Amino acid sequence: MSESASTQALATALRERLTVIADRDFYNRDPAGHLGKLQAVSEHLESVERGLPRPLDPELAHYLQRRSYDKALALLEAKGLA
């Protein structure tokens, strides 16, 4: 996978995770289902992250390591990579 495709996949996974977190209706209706979905998207995000070409941008690596996913997505968007 090219670096561009990899960063696009990362941005998509980050957005998907944020969407699940923000879905309060789903959480209120089915907390266990919501947690399961959050776990699934988080696992997918980690899988995408492991597949990124190395070396990573140091700032992006820092955000991903610290699980600062909002900041990681904002960085990708600011650099035109998302």
LODRENKE-534850 format. One record per residue (C-alpha): x, y, z; residue in three letters; residue number from 1. Coordinates in nm, 3 decimals. Layout:
residues N
        u        v        w  rest   nr
        X        Y        Z   ala  NUM
...
***
This chain:
residues 82
        u        v        w  rest   nr
    0.000    0.000    0.000   met    1
    0.138    0.342   -0.089   ser    2
    0.210    0.601    0.179   glu    3
   -0.080    0.813    0.054   ser    4
   -0.321    0.521    0.065   ala    5
   -0.192    0.428    0.411   ser    6
   -0.250    0.774    0.552   thr    7
   -0.594    0.786    0.391   gln    8
   -0.677    0.450    0.555   ala    9
   -0.554    0.585    0.888   leu   10
   -0.765    0.900    0.856   ala   11
   -1.071    0.691    0.769   thr   12
   -1.015    0.464    1.069   ala   13
   -0.967    0.765    1.298   leu   14
   -1.290    0.923    1.171   arg   15
   -1.479    0.595    1.212   glu   16
   -1.365    0.566    1.573   arg   17
   -1.467    0.924    1.647   leu   18
   -1.807    0.862    1.486   thr   19
   -1.871    0.558    1.706   val   20
   -1.767    0.749    2.018   ile   21
   -2.003    1.034    1.929   ala   22
   -2.303    0.805    1.867   asp   23
   -2.479    0.865    2.198   arg   24
   -2.809    0.721    2.068   asp   25
   -2.639    0.386    2.003   phe   26
   -2.472    0.400    2.346   tyr   27
   -2.802    0.479    2.522   asn   28
   -2.992    0.213    2.329   arg   29
   -2.732   -0.066    2.353   asp   30
   -2.430    0.003    2.574   pro   31
   -2.282   -0.344    2.522   ala   32
   -2.327   -0.322    2.145   gly   33
   -2.172    0.024    2.144   his   34
   -1.873   -0.102    2.340   leu   35
   -1.836   -0.395    2.100   gly   36
   -1.841   -0.162    1.801   lys   37
   -1.589    0.069    1.966   leu   38
   -1.360   -0.226    2.036   gln   39
   -1.390   -0.343    1.674   ala   40
   -1.309   -0.003    1.524   val   41
   -1.023    0.043    1.771   ser   42
   -0.876   -0.293    1.668   glu   43
   -0.908   -0.195    1.304   his   44
   -0.737    0.137    1.377   leu   45
   -0.449   -0.044    1.548   glu   46
   -0.418   -0.278    1.250   ser   47
   -0.402    0.014    1.007   val   48
   -0.148    0.185    1.233   glu   49
    0.077   -0.126    1.233   arg   50
    0.070   -0.125    0.852   gly   51
    0.189    0.233    0.812   leu   52
    0.518    0.279    0.630   pro   53
    0.808    0.358    0.858   arg   54
    0.951    0.584    0.974   pro   55
    0.645    0.775    1.084   leu   56
    0.633    1.149    1.111   asp   57
    0.752    1.202    1.471   pro   58
    0.452    1.417    1.564   glu   59
    0.208    1.162    1.422   leu   60
    0.392    0.879    1.599   ala   61
    0.365    1.072    1.925   his   62
   -0.009    1.126    1.886   tyr   63
   -0.073    0.764    1.793   leu   64
    0.142    0.632    2.077   gln   65
   -0.047    0.850    2.326   arg   66
   -0.383    0.763    2.165   arg   67
   -0.443    1.132    2.092   ser   68
   -0.655    1.041    1.794   tyr   69
   -0.822    1.382    1.753   asp   70
   -0.478    1.541    1.727   lys   71
   -0.353    1.271    1.489   ala   72
   -0.647    1.331    1.255   leu   73
   -0.605    1.708    1.278   ala   74
   -0.236    1.671    1.188   leu   75
   -0.317    1.454    0.884   leu   76
   -0.580    1.703    0.771   glu   77
   -0.349    2.002    0.823   ala   78
   -0.080    1.836    0.612   lys   79
   -0.333    1.750    0.341   gly   80
   -0.286    1.378    0.397   leu   81
   -0.641    1.296    0.500   ala   82
***
